[in-house]
Amino acid sequence: MIVHDKVAHDKFREIFWDAFHRPDLKSEKFENTLIELQPLNDLLAGPLFSIYENGQCDYMFKDKVRFPQVKHEDDFLNWYIDVINQYKDLISSKTADTDIEEKDKQILLYQTDMMMELAGLAYEIIGKSR
């Protein structure tokens, strides 16, 4: 494992599962929203899980087919934030009509906040490893 910034990597590992565990949602509306979010979730989880496991996600910089726009860590951060914003916009577009739905929506938005924090940490980790 390549880890050049132990503090950032330790924090990253500490909060990773807050962002990517499957929450115990109580409403059908937000369970369906979570299913709808799955392709974006997979896209977001891949590079971060690689950092979690290996301390880097160099495959993104080499894969010109899937990630043609990602050439260095600034590109990674811009791409990642764009995908997180798509994820968050989908959640925000859903109205919560009950207290249970509102709680579920807040759980999903909290996970989005954790993804954004992970993106910043990933940026630090990637920048130190390249």
N, C-alpha and C positions, 0 to 999 in steps of 0.2 A: 504494500500500500504506500502510495506517495502522499505524504502529508507535510506541507511546508509551513502551515499556520495551525499549530495545535489548538490554540484558543478558539479560533473560528471553527475548526473541524469538530471540536468537543461540543460547542454550542449547536452546531449543525446536527450532530448525532442526537443531541438531547431533545431537539424539537421536531426532528424529521417525522416521527410517527404522529405527532399532533396534526400535521398537515395531511397525512396520507392514510391514516387508519380509516376503516369504514365506520362512520358514526352510527349510533343506535337511534335512528330517526323514528319518530312516532306517527308521522302523518304520511298518507299516501301521496299527497302532492309533492312533498320534498323527497320522498323515496323515488318517485318517478323523475324528479329533477336530477337526483344523483345518478340515475341510470342514463339520463340524457347527457350528463357531464362526463361520463366514463371515457369517451375518446380523448377529450381534453385532459382529463386526469391522467390517463396513461401517457400522453405526450409530456406532461409536466413531471410525472414521477420518474420516467426513464433516466434522464440525465442526473437528477438529484439522487436517485438510488445508486447510480454508478459512483457518485461522489461519496455517498454513505459507505458503500462497500470498498471502493478502490482509492478514494481520495482525489479522484479526477474524473472527467468525462471527455477525454480526448477524442473519442469516437465521433463526437459531434463536429469537431473541426476537420475531420478527415472525410466525413460522409457528405460529398458534394451533391448527392441526389436528394437525400432527405433534409439536409440542412445547408442549402447553398448559400444562405445569407450569413452563416455563422463562421467567421474567419478568425476572430479573436474574442477575448473576454467581453469587450464592450458590445459586440454583436450578440453574444450569448445573452447578456443581461437585457438588451433591448428586445430580442426575440422572446425571452422568457416572460418579461413584463407584459408584452403584447398578449401572449397566450393566457396569462393570469387574468388580465383585464377582460378577455373574452369569457373566461370562466366566471368571473365575478359579475359581469353584465348579465349573463344567463340567470344566475341566482337572483340578482336584483330585479330582473324583469318579472319575477313571480311575486304575486301578491299573497300575503299571509292573511287569511280570513279568520283564523282562530288563534288562541294563545299557543296551542301546540304547534301549529304551522309557523308561528313567529319564532318560537324557540328553535325549531328545526332550521329555519332560514338563518338564524343567528349562528347556529353551530356551523353551517356551511360557510358563512361569511368569515367566521373565526378561522376556519381551515384555510381560507383564501389569504387571510392576513399572515398566517404562518408560512404559506407558500411564498409570499412576498418577502418575509424575513429570511427564509431559506435562500431565496434568489440573491439577496445581498451578501449573505455568507458564502454562497457558491461563487459569486463574483470574486470575493477576496481569496478564496481557496484556489480557484482557477488561475487568478492573476499571479499567485505565488508559485504555482506549479509549472508555469509555462516559461 
